[in-house]
Amino acid sequence: MALSESLDNISLGKIVVIREQLMKAQAAGQTVYRLESGDPSFSLAPHVLQALQAAAAAGKTHYIPNDGIPQLRVALRDKLRRKNGIAAVTENDVFVTNGAMHALFVTFSCLLAEGDEVIVPDPMWTEVVENIKLAGGVPVGVPLKFEQGFEYDLADIRARLTPRTKAIFLNTPHNPTGAVLSKETLLEIAAIAEERGLWIISDEAYEDVLYAPNHHHSIASLAPHYLEQIISVYSFSKSYAMSGLRVGCIVTTSPTLQGRIPKLLRCTINGVNSVAQWAALAALEGPQDQLAEMQAEYALRRSLLLEALQGIEGLRPFAPKGGFCLWAQLDPSLYARLGLANADELSEWLAQQGIGSAPGDAFGETCHDAIRFAFSCDTGMVRHGALALRQALTGVPAVEGLR
Ligand SMILES: Cc1ncc(COP(=O)(O)O)c(C=O)c1O
């Protein structure tokens, strides 16, 4: 009997394979450095944990409104106005989802008809492309270039527009490169979209993970006259280390989408886990000091990794402007020196030594000669992992001179 064809084009991903290999090694007592994984090491802030427990104790464990508890939608509205500068948004424009992943699934499923093309950055976090395909869409990759700080090249976007183009997807800060889109680039993307009547989908899951002097800009705040065609996606996973609690949201003022999203929310989750929503409310309304502490810690990890990867022949690291991934361009001479054939083999070889990574081609078609290291695991692990990585790549025992 035939099974759903749309799933046949979806892979479980190379990162999952590496992750499982490292977890097995870890369980067997081997020292591992989880530089493949994008899960923040931080604990919940005490007031968030308290809200989670209090909600459960108070019996707030029943069915809740499909689109999100009203208090959370209102708090998100206030945050979107205050922090993201999206002035015209109301609580009715906010739909609470099971993380940003589910927000993307719902958005693409509500928006795309079979064969609709969506412009995406190449490289891109794999699940974006997979969710476009699941919805029957066709991802059209625009290669990002080191020399341009991995920002979208606007001429390259224009060159890929066709009569089937429905939307431009953007992600800032960007996973996997750490690029942050400038205000100017965002304005020009909005202008291209407006010229062609395209939708914009803006994934801002890493809005709070930034390195000075970079700033996050929400495209919806920059093109208020085009707001109805801009869909913004947010997450509590990275900002508040709530990855396992699964809370995110879709923000859209489009009446068409507002009529469609609730149907899909109802049929997929029927509302996000109630206690997780109360915790998310506490995260938004409580003290925000943890954000600064987290940013400082990420900045330290970033410099540890950057230092460790300086001056390695055949490896060119990009200093991320945001997010917690370090992307490095590879020269084939590096593989030759290590007796390996390509970035896949390099990742595999590093995993055998307990060092996690993700090969470039896990993120796109033009990224064979690249590798990604995440620094979301704890600082001690990043510190020692960075040394182990340098030693593996240079053959020279690394000195504990790094901070
Ligand atoms: C670019 C990007 N968007 C969205 C997500 C999904 O985040 P979550 O589903 O945990 O909210 C991730 C997770 O790594 C991501 O990298």
The ligand as an SDF file (V2000), in Angstrom:
LIG
                    3D

 16 16  0  0  0  0  0  0  0  0999 V2000
   16.5080   29.1700   12.6220 C   0  0  0  0  0  0  0  0  0  0  0  0
   15.6600   28.4030   13.5740 C   0  0  0  0  0  0  0  0  0  0  0  0
   14.3440   28.6180   13.5680 N   0  0  0  0  0  0  0  0  0  0  0  0
   13.5200   27.9550   14.3940 C   0  0  0  0  0  0  0  0  0  0  0  0
   14.0270   27.0290   15.2910 C   0  0  0  0  0  0  0  0  0  0  0  0
   13.0430   26.2630   16.1270 C   0  0  0  0  0  0  0  0  0  0  0  0
   13.0570   26.5820   17.4630 O   0  0  0  0  0  0  0  0  0  0  0  0
   11.9570   25.9880   18.4580 P   0  0  0  0  0  0  0  0  0  0  0  0
   11.0890   25.0570   17.6980 O   0  0  0  0  0  0  0  0  0  0  0  0
   12.7100   25.2850   19.5370 O   0  0  0  0  0  0  0  0  0  0  0  0
   11.2030   27.1730   18.9530 O   0  0  0  0  0  0  0  0  0  0  0  0
   15.3940   26.7670   15.3310 C   0  0  0  0  0  0  0  0  0  0  0  0
   15.9240   25.7530   16.2550 C   0  0  0  0  0  0  0  0  0  0  0  0
   17.0670   25.4350   16.3110 O   0  0  0  0  0  0  0  0  0  0  0  0
   16.2310   27.4710   14.4370 C   0  0  0  0  0  0  0  0  0  0  0  0
   17.5370   27.2340   14.4040 O   0  0  0  0  0  0  0  0  0  0  0  0
  1  2  1  0
  2  3  1  0
  2 15  2  0
  3  4  2  0
  4  5  1  0
  5  6  1  0
  5 12  2  0
  6  7  1  0
  7  8  1  0
  8  9  2  0
  8 10  1  0
  8 11  1  0
 12 13  1  0
 12 15  1  0
 13 14  2  0
 15 16  1  0
M  END
$$$$
